[in-house]
């Protein structure tokens, strides 16, 4: 199975937010034999707008589910500071 890529575009803007930073380190997510996310590492500061794009099945929703604590990663760390 070919795993597609996810492209993330960061746009800096001024906004009021309770989150001061988001850091994702070496994130992996597997669904059985299907490896959806492999070694994803990102970090953002509060007030940052982020756009996640990629083809169907590339892991966009899975990444957001893990950030929002709806899913647990197979491995890795997600840190949200406020």
C-alpha positions, -999 to 999 in steps of 0.1 A, spaced: 0 0 0 13 35 -9 11 61 18 4 96 5 19 127 20 3 155 40 12 191 33 9 216 61 9 253 54 14 277 83 0 312 82 10 336 110 -18 359 122 -28 377 153 -56 361 174 -66 355 209 -61 319 220 -57 300 252 -32 276 237 4 289 238 19 260 219 13 226 202 42 202 198 39 168 181 70 145 184 76 113 164 39 105 160 29 71 146 -6 57 140 -14 22 127 -47 6 121 -37 -31 121 -13 -35 92 -22 -1 77 4 26 87 -14 59 85 10 83 102 48 77 103 72 98 124 53 131 122 69 159 141 55 195 141 54 225 165 33 256 164 28 286 187 -5 302 198 -20 325 172 -8 304 143 -33 293 116 -25 260 100 -39 244 68 -36 207 64 -40 194 28 -34 161 12 -52 134 -9 -79 112 5 -65 86 29 -33 105 37 -40 108 74 -53 144 77 -84 135 98 -64 110 119 -39 137 128 -67 160 139 -83 132 159 -51 126 177 -45 163 184 -81 165 197 -77 134 219 -104 115 200 -78 88 190 -47 77 207 -14 75 187 3 42 183 35 59 194 47 95 199 39 125 220 14 154 216 19 183 239 -6 211 242 4 240 265 -17 268 277 
